Amino acid sequence: PEPETGINMFQVKRAQRSDGSWKGDIISLSAIWQPVQLVPKHKGKADKQLTVHNVLEKPSSWYINCLSSKEIFQSVY
């Protein structure tokens, strides 16, 4: 995949089943290599209804913030 033009951030999307419910899985903590900061993707203005409690539930796509640390930047690019 290529980063989004203009901001050079990769986009991730939540996977959905055919019935509209979200797909998910449980993974082992030992399988996590590095955490990343996700930034909700907005269409125009930011959604004022987003809170710390629903920011991972309400949006369906996010950008990976590759500028949050030098390690993530070097890993992504």
Secondary structure, DSSP 8 states (H G I E B T S, - for coil): ----TTT---EEE--B-TTS-B------GGG------EEE--SSS--TT--TTTTTTS-SEEEE-TTS-HHHHHHH-
